[in-house]
Amino acid sequence: MAASFKELPRRIVQIRNRSARFGPRNPLGNSTFRTEVSAYRCCSGAAAGRSTHFGFESVPEGEKAERVYKVFESVAQKYDVMNDAMSLGIHRLWKDSLLRLMNPQPGLKLLDTAGGTGDISFRFLEYTRSVREGQLRHRARANQTPSWQEIAAGYGSEGEEPAESRAVVCDINKEMLKVGKERAETAGITTGLSWVVGDAEELPFNDDQFDVYTIAFGIRNVTHIEQALQEALRVLKPGGRFMCLEFSKVSNPLLSRLYDAYSFQMIPVLGEVIAGDWKSYQYLVESIRRFPDQETFKEMIEEAGFFRVQYVNLTGGVVAIHSGFKL
């Protein structure tokens, strides 16, 4: 860690004073682009002529994926620590809420897009494993004193057990996946989980493969959100569910002012102190402000072809969970 927590208050004051004197660091300073992303997406001349946003900056479309890749490559090792620091641990409750709303049953197959270090997949596997164990316990108790109806219903299926679930973590960034694999090994998660390098806009999977598609705190970083939504629809099975957990728009004016002050004045500072990286967290704060509000994003999901689209606000709209189904 760039500084011990004991020194954290002093470092924050020093960095904020420096920022006040010289202004925020150039978010593009010392940029050395990686070539890996070019393997995932080939930019046409037309795309190079169009622009998109990278935080508050306007950049050619062909450059955004490279820059986002470098952001997450830079923060990968401290990503989980920073999530706890930035949200005061609340991100764990948001992710738990996503799983409760999903309520996945054993046997489902999840695609965890932009899954990074595996938080959503770990929770998915733990949730379905708990449900499966509960079903097996219930069956064992029922078999102790079964009625004749239960015996008849179970005839011929004595050996059947609830199926196990599977999760695929798909992320464009190799460093994030590397950290996720290390976390899985440490936690002893060895079955039902796989890791795939892939772009949310060009998923490396066949049609109709997954029961649930999730993307948590990732869709705002893609260059073409509409294309990512189309890919989500393509890889889901009929009846499959799309779920997105993402920062959104706060409706309460007072909370909004407090949230903005904390985001712009504290989060980049924490990024510098803990991860040694001001510019990446400055971008992340700015990218949140550029993401569509709840209703606009709901309409985008519907336009992509999903049905029964709805959303739930968490923490006053700081984040929202959007959900829709493929029919």
C-alpha positions in Angstrom: 0.0 0.0 0.0 1.4 3.4 -1.0 1.0 4.7 2.6 -0.1 3.0 5.8 -3.5 3.8 7.2 -1.8 5.5 10.2 -0.3 8.1 7.8 -3.5 8.4 5.8 -4.9 11.7 7.3 -1.5 13.5 6.9 -1.1 12.3 3.3 -4.6 13.4 2.4 -4.0 16.9 3.7 -0.6 17.1 1.9 -2.1 16.0 -1.4 -5.2 18.2 -1.2 -2.9 21.2 -0.5 -0.8 20.4 -3.4 -3.9 20.0 -5.6 -5.1 23.4 -4.5 -1.8 25.0 -5.5 -1.2 23.4 -8.8 -4.6 22.0 -9.8 -5.4 18.4 -10.6 -2.9 16.3 -12.4 -3.2 15.9 -16.2 -5.3 12.7 -16.5 -3.4 11.9 -19.7 0.1 12.4 -18.4 2.7 9.8 -19.0 0.4 7.7 -21.2 2.0 4.7 -22.8 -0.6 2.7 -24.6 -0.7 -1.1 -24.6 -1.1 -3.1 -27.8 -3.3 -5.8 -26.3 -6.6 -4.0 -26.8 -6.0 -3.7 -30.5 -6.2 -7.5 -30.5 -9.8 -7.3 -29.2 -11.1 -4.5 -31.4 -9.9 -3.3 -34.8 -10.7 0.4 -35.3 -11.9 1.4 -38.7 -11.0 4.7 -40.3 -14.5 5.9 -39.8 -14.4 5.1 -36.1 -11.1 7.0 -35.7 -12.9 10.0 -37.1 -15.6 10.0 -34.5 -15.2 11.2 -30.9 -16.5 10.0 -27.6 -16.0 10.9 -23.9 -13.2 9.7 -21.7 -14.3 11.2 -18.4 -14.8 14.9 -19.2 -12.4 14.8 -22.1 -13.5 14.3 -25.7 -11.3 11.6 -27.5 -11.4 9.7 -30.8 -13.5 6.6 -30.4 -10.5 4.4 -31.3 -8.5 5.6 -28.3 -11.1 5.1 -25.5 -10.7 1.4 -25.2 -6.9 1.8 -25.0 -7.1 4.4 -22.3 -9.7 2.5 -20.2 -7.5 -0.6 -20.5 -4.6 1.3 -19.1 -6.7 2.7 -16.2 -7.7 -0.8 -15.0 -4.3 -2.2 -15.7 -2.9 0.5 -13.4 -5.4 0.0 -10.5 -5.8 -3.8 -10.7 -3.6 -4.7 -7.7 -5.4 -2.2 -5.4 -8.8 -2.3 -7.0 -10.6 -4.2 -4.2 -8.9 -2.2 -1.5 -9.9 1.0 -3.2 -13.5 -0.1 -3.6 -13.8 -0.5 0.2 -12.1 2.8 0.8 -14.1 4.8 -1.8 -17.5 3.5 -0.7 -16.7 2.9 2.9 -17.5 -0.8 2.2 -21.0 0.0 1.0 -20.2 -1.6 -2.5 -20.5 -5.0 -0.8 -24.1 -4.2 0.2 -24.9 -3.0 -3.3 -23.5 -6.3 -4.8 -25.4 -8.3 -2.2 -28.6 -6.5 -3.2 -28.0 -7.4 -6.8 -27.8 -11.1 -5.9 -31.0 -10.9 -3.7 -32.8 -9.3 -6.6 -31.5 -11.9 -9.0 -32.3 -14.8 -6.6 -30.5 -17.3 -8.8 -31.4 -21.0 -8.5 -29.0 -24.0 -8.8 -28.1 -25.0 -12.3 -28.0 -21.5 -13.9 -25.1 -20.3 -16.0 -23.9 -16.7 -15.4 -21.9 -14.4 -17.6 -20.2 -11.9 -15.4 -19.2 -9.3 -18.0 -16.5 -6.7 -17.1 -16.3 -9.0 -14.1 -12.8 -7.9 -13.1 -11.7 -9.5 -9.9 -14.7 -11.8 -9.6 -16.9 -10.2 -6.9 -20.2 -10.9 -8.6 -19.3 -14.4 -9.7 -18.1 -15.3 -6.2 -21.4 -14.1 -4.7 -23.4 -15.9 -7.4 -21.7 -19.3 -6.8 -22.0 -18.9 -3.0 -25.7 -17.9 -3.3 -26.6 -20.9 -5.5 -24.5 -23.3 -3.5 -26.3 -22.2 -0.4 -29.7 -22.7 -2.1 -28.6 -26.1 -3.4 -27.5 -27.3 0.1 -30.8 -26.1 1.5 -32.7 -28.1 -1.1 -30.6 -31.2 -0.3 -31.2 -30.8 3.4 -34.9 -30.5 2.8 -34.9 -33.6 0.7 -33.0 -35.5 3.3 -35.5 -34.5 6.0 -38.4 -35.4 3.8 -37.0 -38.8 3.0 -36.9 -39.7 6.7 -40.7 -40.0 6.9 -42.0 -39.7 3.4 -45.7 -40.0 2.6 -46.9 -42.3 -0.2 -47.4 -39.3 -2.5 -43.8 -38.2 -2.0 -42.6 -41.8 -2.6 -44.6 -41.9 -5.9 -43.4 -38.5 -7.0 -39.7 -39.4 -6.3 -39.9 -42.8 -8.0 -37.2 -43.2 -10.6 -35.4 -40.0 -9.6 -33.7 -41.1 -6.4 -30.2 -40.3 -7.7 -31.0 -36.9 -9.0 -29.6 -33.9 -7.2 -30.0 -30.1 -7.8 -27.6 -29.1 -10.6 -24.5 -27.0 -9.8 -24.3 -23.5 -11.2 -21.5 -22.1 -13.4 -20.0 -18.6 -13.7 -17.9 -17.2 -16.4 -15.9 -14.0 -15.6 -15.3 -12.1 -18.8 -13.1 -9.0 -18.8 -11.0 -7.2 -21.4 -8.2 -6.6 -18.9 -5.7 -9.4 -18.3 -4.4 -7.8 -15.1 -7.8 -7.7 -13.5 -8.5 -11.3 -14.4 -5.1 -12.3 -12.9 -6.0 -10.7 -9.6 -9.4 -12.4 -9.7 -7.9 -15.8 -10.3 -5.5 -15.3 -7.3 -8.5 -14.3 -5.1 -10.4 -17.5 -6.2 -7.4 -19.7 -5.4 -7.1 -18.0 -2.0 -10.8 -18.5 -1.3 -10.6 -22.2 -2.4 -13.1 -21.6 -5.3 -12.0 -24.3 -7.8 -15.1 -25.6 -9.5 -17.9 -23.9 -11.5 -15.8 -20.8 -12.4 -13.9 -19.9 -15.5 -12.0 -16.8 -16.7 -12.2 -15.4 -20.2 -10.5 -12.4 -21.8 -13.1 -10.7 -23.9 -14.6 -7.4 -24.9 -18.2 -6.5 -23.8 -18.8 -5.1 -27.3 -17.6 -8.3 -29.1 -18.3 -11.2 -26.7 -16.4 -14.4 -27.6 -19.4 -16.6 -27.0 -22.1 -18.2 -29.2 -25.7 -17.1 -29.2 -28.1 -18.3 -26.5 -25.5 -19.5 -24.0 -26.3 -17.9 -20.6 -29.2 -17.8 -18.2 -28.1 -14.6 -16.5 -25.9 -11.7 -17.8 -24.5 -9.2 -15.3 -22.3 -6.2 -15.7 -21.4 -4.4 -12.5 -19.7 -1.0 -12.6 -18.4 -1.7 -16.1 -20.9 -0.6 -18.7 -20.1 3.1 -18.4 -16.5 2.3 -19.5 -17.4 0.8 -22.9 -17.1 2.9 -26.0 -20.5 1.9 -27.4 -23.1 1.1 -24.8 -25.7 0.2 -27.4 -23.4 -2.4 -28.8 -22.7 -3.9 -25.4 -26.4 -4.2 -24.8 -26.9 -6.0 -28.1 -24.2 -8.4 -27.3 -25.8 -9.1 -23.9 -29.1 -9.9 -25.7 -27.3 -12.1 -28.2 -25.6 -14.4 -25.7 -28.6 -14.8 -23.3 -30.9 -17.7 -23.7 -34.6 -17.0 -24.4 -36.0 -16.2 -20.9 -32.5 -15.1 -19.8 -32.1 -12.1 -17.5 -29.9 -9.0 -18.0 -28.8 -7.2 -14.8 -26.7 -4.1 -14.5 -25.3 -2.5 -11.3 -24.0 0.9 -12.1 -23.5 4.4 -10.6 -26.4 6.6 -11.5 -28.0 10.0 -10.8 -28.8 11.2 -7.3 -32.2 12.9 -7.1 -32.0 14.6 -3.7 -30.3 18.0 -4.2 -28.6 18.0 -0.8 -27.3 14.4 -1.1 -26.2 15.3 -4.7 -24.0 18.2 -3.5 -22.5 16.1 -0.8 -21.8 13.2 -3.2 -20.2 15.5 -5.7 -18.0 17.1 -3.1 -16.8 13.7 -1.8 -16.3 12.3 -5.3 -14.2 15.1 -6.7 -12.3 16.1 -3.6 -11.7 12.8 -1.9 -11.8 9.9 -4.3 -8.8 11.0 -6.4 -6.9 11.7 -3.2 -7.6 8.2 -1.9 -6.5 6.9 -5.2 -3.2 8.6 -4.8 -2.7 7.6 -1.2 -3.7 4.0 -1.5 -3.0 3.0 -5.1 -0.5 5.7 -6.0 -2.7 6.7 -9.0 -4.6 10.0 -9.0 -5.5 10.2 -12.7 -7.2 6.8 -12.9 -9.6 7.7 -10.1 -10.2 11.2 -11.5 -11.3 9.5 -14.7 -13.6 7.1 -12.8 -15.3 9.9 -11.0 -15.8 11.8 -14.3 -17.1 8.7 -16.1 -19.9 8.4 -13.5 -21.1 11.9 -14.3 -21.2 11.1 -18.0 -23.3 8.0 -17.7 -27.0 8.3 -18.6 -29.6 8.7 -15.8 -31.9 5.9 -14.7 -34.7 6.6 -17.1 -32.5 7.2 -20.1 -30.5 4.0 -19.5 -33.8 2.1 -19.1 -34.9 3.3 -22.5 -31.6 2.2 -24.0 -32.1 -1.3 -22.6 -35.6 -1.5 -24.1 -34.3 -0.3 -27.4 -31.8 -3.1 -27.4 -34.7 -5.6 -27.4 -35.2 -6.4 -23.7 -38.6 -6.7 -22.1 -40.0 -6.0 -18.6 -37.2 -3.5 -18.0 -37.1 -1.9 -14.6 -34.7 -0.4 -12.1 -34.2 -0.1 -8.4 -32.3 2.8 -6.8 -29.9 2.2 -4.0 -28.4 4.7 -1.5 -30.6 7.5 -2.9 -29.7 6.8 -6.5 -25.9 6.8 -6.1 -26.2 3.4 -7.8 -29.1 1.7 -9.6 -29.8 -1.9 -10.6 -31.4 -2.2 -14.0 -33.0 -5.5 -15.1 -34.6 -6.9 -18.2 -35.5 -10.2 -19.9 -34.8 -11.7 -23.3 -38.0 -13.2 -24.7 
